[in-house]
Amino acid sequence: MTRSWVLDDIQPGDPDFWLLPPDDIDAAFAQLRREAPVTFHREVPISPGFPSGPGFWSVTRHSDVKTVGRHPETFSSVSGVVLGEQTPDFDEFFESMISLDPPQHTRLRTLIQRGFTPRAVRHLEDHVRDRARRVIAAAAETGGGDFVELFAAPFPLQIICEMMGIPPEDERRMFELTNVILGPSDPDFNVDFNQFLRDTKELFDYAIDLAKDRLKHPRDDIATTLIQAEVDGERLTLEEFARFTILLVIAGNDTTRTALSHGMRLLTEHPDQRQLWMDNFAEIAPTAVDEIVRVGTPTLHMRRRAVEDTEISGQAIKAGDKVVMWYYSANRDESAIDCPETFDLRRKSDHVGFGGGGAHFCIGAPLARRELAVMFEELFKTVPDLEITGPPEMLRSNFIHGIKHLPCEFSPTSLSTE
């Protein structure tokens, strides 16, 4: 039975909130959208030692989320994009373009865009498909196990590492560091703030070394493209390259991993939609991928800070206040999306799974969409009877809608990795 909520009990900033049954979470946000679409919530430290502030404004309606996201002159990214306070040592590693406003953001995005143009993504097509086939072949004989470990986690991580020229022997450490940075509030990855910073610095230093190597020894990889890209005589500094590498390894890995896991769960729960896609793959793929991202919403929120006194839907917001855009809620807003509770692979929706538009729309969205389409196509071809056989074990996080483990079964088959 779906929980009946009292408004004061709804605390989306608490990582434990996201371990509740999905129907209860959906009911909480539906109530906020109806009764308090812009409401103040307290902050909860995500883990011991992590800094937190006095509270934040939750923005839950689709239209308001897009308004906040598209007006950096009023709602700034500079002070950080996640709920907690960002200390100077935190900013040293994470002050990438995602936490900058125009024109600084525009400069970085223009440089980095060189590696993520539609042409560049098309160039990666064979590489993405080959990697999908190799990942599936490596798991095909098992007949089942953990979908995340077998398919969802290795696929995007291997693609990102190969794109950046990170050697296979370093992939495991990249995986470990990614889990710590994305899941510090989860008991499986729980670390104190100092360890979190040490692990982040390890990835930062790795990226600095990678950049120095590509300056001396250019290769056919995105690391070389990025470090040597030049616009109006400007290039990325080593530190800017390192911060973007952290963003790419984390965000580029997580969005696809999380969407793949939610997607396979949803396709198992809705066999009619699965069959529809399998029967009309190319036709359905563009809307199917976006529907999976809408429902799965890999990134639960992004945060801004008001730079001046303003208001959102009649609610006064003071300069300096934190404002949190709950993408998860906006993607379920009945006023913007017809029957949002229905999983419909033919749906064309203005979802915010890649951000609400504007300057900070996800630069890697074309690549993520292609990865998802290719992986599902190869799964349908190779292990067409793959099904999820149990409930997901969710990541304890107020930022990532992650699935840690997801049991699956399929008929084992032997495939060559050549």
C-alpha positions in Angstrom: 0.0 0.0 0.0 1.4 3.4 -1.0 2.4 5.6 1.9 0.3 8.6 2.9 2.7 11.5 3.5 2.7 14.5 5.9 4.6 17.3 4.1 7.1 17.8 6.9 8.1 14.2 6.7 9.2 14.4 3.1 12.9 14.9 3.1 14.4 14.2 -0.4 17.8 15.4 0.8 18.1 12.4 3.1 19.8 9.5 1.3 17.6 7.1 3.2 14.5 8.6 1.4 15.8 7.1 -1.8 15.8 3.6 -0.3 12.0 3.7 0.1 9.7 1.8 -2.2 9.4 3.6 -5.6 5.6 4.1 -5.2 6.2 5.9 -1.9 8.9 8.2 -3.4 6.5 9.0 -6.3 3.7 9.7 -3.9 5.9 12.1 -1.9 6.9 14.1 -5.0 3.3 14.1 -6.3 2.2 15.6 -3.1 4.9 18.3 -3.2 4.0 19.2 -6.8 0.3 19.6 -5.7 0.7 21.3 -2.4 4.2 22.8 -2.0 6.0 22.8 -5.4 8.8 25.0 -4.1 9.4 24.1 -0.4 12.3 24.5 2.0 14.0 21.3 3.3 16.7 20.7 5.8 20.1 19.2 4.9 21.3 15.9 6.0 25.1 15.1 5.9 25.4 12.3 3.3 28.2 10.6 5.4 30.2 11.5 8.5 32.5 14.4 8.0 30.9 15.6 4.8 29.9 19.3 5.1 26.2 20.3 4.9 24.4 23.6 5.0 21.3 25.1 6.6 18.9 23.8 4.0 17.6 24.3 0.4 14.6 25.0 -1.7 13.2 21.9 -3.5 11.8 22.7 -7.0 9.6 19.8 -8.1 7.5 21.0 -11.1 8.7 20.5 -14.7 8.3 24.1 -15.7 10.1 25.5 -12.7 13.0 23.0 -13.1 13.5 24.2 -16.6 13.2 27.9 -15.6 15.9 27.5 -13.0 18.2 25.5 -15.3 17.9 28.0 -18.1 18.7 31.2 -16.2 22.2 31.1 -14.9 22.2 34.8 -14.5 19.8 34.3 -11.6 20.5 30.7 -10.5 24.3 30.1 -10.5 26.3 26.9 -10.6 29.4 28.4 -9.3 29.0 27.4 -5.7 28.4 23.7 -6.6 25.9 21.5 -8.2 25.3 18.9 -5.5 23.3 19.4 -2.3 26.2 19.5 0.2 28.5 22.4 0.9 31.6 22.5 -1.4 34.8 23.3 0.4 37.9 24.8 -1.3 39.7 21.5 -1.4 36.5 19.9 -3.0 36.4 22.7 -5.6 40.1 22.0 -6.5 39.0 18.7 -8.1 35.4 19.4 -9.2 35.3 23.0 -10.4 34.8 21.9 -14.0 32.4 23.4 -16.6 29.5 21.9 -14.8 30.0 24.3 -11.9 30.7 27.4 -13.9 28.4 30.0 -15.4 28.7 31.8 -18.8 31.0 33.1 -20.1 33.6 30.9 -18.3 31.3 27.9 -18.9 31.0 28.8 -22.6 34.7 28.9 -23.1 35.3 25.5 -21.6 32.3 23.9 -23.3 33.4 25.2 -26.7 36.8 23.6 -26.2 35.4 20.3 -24.9 32.7 20.1 -27.5 35.4 19.2 -30.1 35.4 15.7 -28.7 31.6 15.3 -28.6 30.3 16.6 -31.9 27.7 14.4 -33.8 30.5 13.5 -36.2 32.7 12.4 -33.4 29.9 10.2 -31.9 29.3 8.7 -35.4 33.0 7.9 -35.6 32.7 5.9 -32.3 29.8 3.8 -33.6 31.9 0.7 -34.5 33.9 1.1 -31.3 30.7 1.2 -29.2 29.2 -1.9 -30.9 32.4 -3.9 -30.7 32.6 -3.2 -27.0 29.0 -4.1 -26.4 29.5 -7.5 -28.2 32.7 -8.2 -26.2 31.0 -7.5 -22.9 28.0 -9.7 -23.8 30.3 -12.5 -25.1 32.2 -12.5 -21.8 29.0 -13.0 -19.8 27.0 -15.1 -22.2 28.1 -18.5 -20.9 27.1 -17.7 -17.3 23.4 -18.0 -17.8 22.8 -15.2 -15.3 24.1 -13.4 -12.3 24.2 -9.7 -11.5 23.1 -7.6 -14.5 25.1 -4.6 -13.2 28.3 -6.5 -12.9 27.9 -8.6 -16.1 26.7 -5.9 -18.4 25.7 -2.4 -17.1 28.9 -1.5 -15.3 31.7 -2.8 -17.6 30.2 -1.5 -20.9 30.3 2.3 -20.4 33.4 2.2 -18.3 35.4 0.4 -20.9 34.1 2.8 -23.6 35.1 5.8 -21.6 38.5 4.4 -20.7 39.2 3.4 -24.3 38.1 6.8 -25.6 40.4 8.5 -23.2 43.3 6.1 -23.9 43.3 4.7 -20.3 44.8 1.2 -20.6 42.8 -1.9 -19.7 45.0 -2.7 -16.7 43.8 0.6 -15.1 40.1 0.0 -15.7 39.5 -1.7 -12.4 41.0 1.1 -10.4 38.8 3.6 -12.4 35.8 1.5 -11.4 36.7 1.6 -7.8 37.4 5.3 -7.7 34.1 6.0 -9.6 32.1 4.0 -7.0 33.6 5.9 -4.1 33.1 9.3 -5.7 29.5 8.6 -6.7 28.5 6.7 -3.6 30.1 8.1 -0.5 26.8 7.9 1.4 26.4 4.2 0.6 27.6 1.6 3.2 29.3 -0.5 0.5 31.5 2.4 -0.5 31.3 4.5 2.7 34.4 6.6 3.3 35.1 9.7 5.4 35.5 13.0 3.7 39.3 12.9 3.9 39.4 9.5 2.2 37.0 10.8 -0.4 39.3 13.7 -1.2 42.3 11.4 -1.3 40.6 9.1 -3.8 39.5 12.1 -5.9 43.0 13.5 -5.9 44.3 10.1 -7.1 42.0 10.4 -10.2 42.9 14.1 -10.6 46.7 13.3 -10.6 46.1 10.4 -13.0 44.4 12.7 -15.4 47.2 15.3 -15.1 49.7 12.6 -16.1 47.5 11.5 -19.0 47.3 15.1 -20.3 51.1 15.6 -20.1 51.6 12.3 -22.0 49.2 13.3 -24.8 51.0 16.7 -25.2 54.2 14.9 -25.8 52.8 11.7 -27.5 49.5 12.5 -29.3 47.3 9.5 -30.1 44.0 8.9 -31.9 41.9 9.3 -28.7 39.7 12.0 -27.1 42.3 12.8 -24.5 44.6 14.0 -27.3 41.7 15.9 -29.0 40.8 17.7 -25.8 44.3 18.6 -24.6 45.2 19.9 -28.0 41.9 21.6 -28.9 42.3 25.3 -29.6 39.6 28.0 -29.9 40.6 31.6 -30.5 44.2 30.8 -29.3 43.0 29.2 -26.1 43.5 25.6 -24.9 42.5 23.7 -21.8 44.9 24.0 -18.9 46.2 20.7 -17.3 43.9 21.3 -14.3 40.9 22.0 -16.5 41.6 18.8 -18.5 41.9 16.8 -15.2 38.6 18.2 -13.8 36.8 17.4 -17.0 38.3 13.9 -17.0 36.8 13.3 -13.5 33.5 14.6 -14.8 33.7 12.3 -17.9 34.8 9.2 -16.1 32.1 9.6 -13.5 29.1 11.1 -15.4 29.8 9.3 -18.6 30.0 6.0 -16.8 27.1 6.5 -14.4 24.4 7.7 -16.8 24.7 4.7 -19.1 25.2 2.2 -16.3 22.2 3.4 -14.4 20.0 3.8 -17.4 20.9 0.3 -18.7 20.0 -1.2 -15.3 16.7 0.6 -14.9 15.9 -0.1 -18.6 16.4 -3.8 -18.3 14.3 -3.8 -15.1 11.5 -1.9 -16.9 11.6 -4.1 -20.0 11.2 -7.2 -17.8 8.3 -5.6 -15.9 6.6 -4.5 -19.2 7.0 -7.5 -21.6 4.6 -5.9 -24.1 6.9 -2.9 -24.4 9.9 -5.2 -24.7 8.3 -7.2 -27.5 7.3 -3.9 -29.3 10.9 -2.8 -29.3 12.3 -6.1 -30.3 9.9 -6.3 -33.3 10.6 -2.7 -34.4 14.0 -1.9 -33.1 15.3 0.9 -35.3 11.9 2.6 -35.4 11.4 2.6 -31.7 15.0 3.1 -30.5 15.1 6.9 -30.4 12.0 7.3 -28.2 12.7 4.1 -26.3 16.1 5.3 -25.1 14.6 8.6 -24.0 11.7 7.0 -22.2 14.2 4.8 -20.2 16.2 7.9 -19.3 13.0 9.7 -18.2 11.7 6.9 -16.0 15.2 5.9 -14.7 16.4 9.5 -14.2 20.0 8.6 -13.5 20.8 12.0 -12.0 18.2 12.8 -9.4 19.0 16.5 -9.0 21.2 19.4 -9.7 21.7 22.4 -7.4 22.0 26.1 -8.0 22.4 29.2 -5.8 20.3 32.3 -6.2 22.5 35.3 -7.0 19.8 37.8 -6.2 16.4 38.0 -4.4 13.9 36.4 -6.7 10.9 34.1 -6.7 9.8 30.7 -8.2 6.1 30.1 -8.7 5.3 32.8 -6.2 7.7 31.6 -3.5 10.3 34.2 -2.4 13.9 33.1 -2.7 16.6 35.1 -1.1 20.1 35.8 -2.6 22.4 33.0 -1.5 19.7 30.4 -1.0 20.3 26.9 -2.4 17.8 25.9 -5.1 17.6 22.2 -6.0 16.1 21.0 -9.3 14.6 17.5 -8.7 14.8 16.0 -12.2 13.2 12.8 -10.8 10.0 14.8 -9.9 10.0 16.9 -13.1 10.1 13.7 -15.2 6.9 12.6 -13.4 5.0 15.9 -13.5 1.4 15.3 -14.8 1.2 18.8 -16.0 4.0 18.3 -18.5 3.9 14.6 -19.3 0.7 12.7 -20.1 0.2 9.6 -17.9 3.8 9.8 -16.5 3.3 6.6 -14.5 3.0 4.7 -17.8 6.2 3.2 -19.4 5.6 3.9 -23.1 8.5 3.3 -25.5 6.8 5.3 -28.2 6.5 8.4 -26.0 7.9 11.7 -27.2 8.4 13.8 -24.1 10.2 16.9 -23.0 12.0 15.0 -20.2 14.9 16.4 -18.2 16.9 13.3 -17.8 19.9 15.0 -19.5 19.2 18.3 -17.8 16.5 20.9 -18.3 18.1 22.5 -21.3 20.1 25.7 -21.5 23.8 26.1 -21.1 24.2 23.0 -19.0 22.4 20.4 -21.1 24.5 17.2 -20.9 27.3 17.4 -23.5 27.5 13.6 -23.6 23.8 13.0 -24.3 24.4 11.9 -27.9 27.0 9.4 -26.9 24.8 8.1 -24.0 21.8 7.6 -26.3 23.9 5.7 -28.8 25.5 3.5 -26.1 22.0 2.6 -24.7 20.6 1.8 -28.2 23.5 -0.3 -29.2 23.7 -2.3 -26.0 20.0 -3.1 -26.0 20.1 -4.1 -29.6 23.0 -6.5 -29.0 21.3 -7.9 -25.9 18.1 -8.6 -27.8 20.1 -10.3 -30.6 22.3 -12.4 -28.3 20.4 -13.1 -25.1 16.8 -12.4 -26.1 15.3 -14.2 -23.1 17.3 -12.2 -20.5 15.1 -11.3 -17.6 15.5 -9.6 -14.3 14.6 -12.1 -11.6 14.5 -10.0 -8.4 14.3 -6.6 -6.9 17.1 -4.1 -7.4 19.5 -3.2 -4.6 19.6 0.5 -4.7 22.5 2.9 -4.1 22.0 5.0 -1.0 22.3 8.4 -2.6 20.4 11.6 -2.9 22.2 12.4 -6.2 22.5 9.2 -8.3 19.5 6.9 -8.9 21.9 4.0 -9.0 21.3 0.3 -8.9 24.1 -1.6 -7.2 22.9 -5.1 -7.9 20.2 -6.6 -10.1 19.7 -10.4 -10.5 19.1 -11.7 -14.0 18.8 -15.0 -15.8 19.1 -16.0 -19.5 19.9 -19.1 -21.6 23.7 -19.6 -21.6 25.4 -19.4 -25.0 29.0 -19.6 -26.2 30.2 -16.6 -28.2 33.6 -15.6 -29.5 35.1 -12.4 -28.4 37.2 -12.2 -31.6 
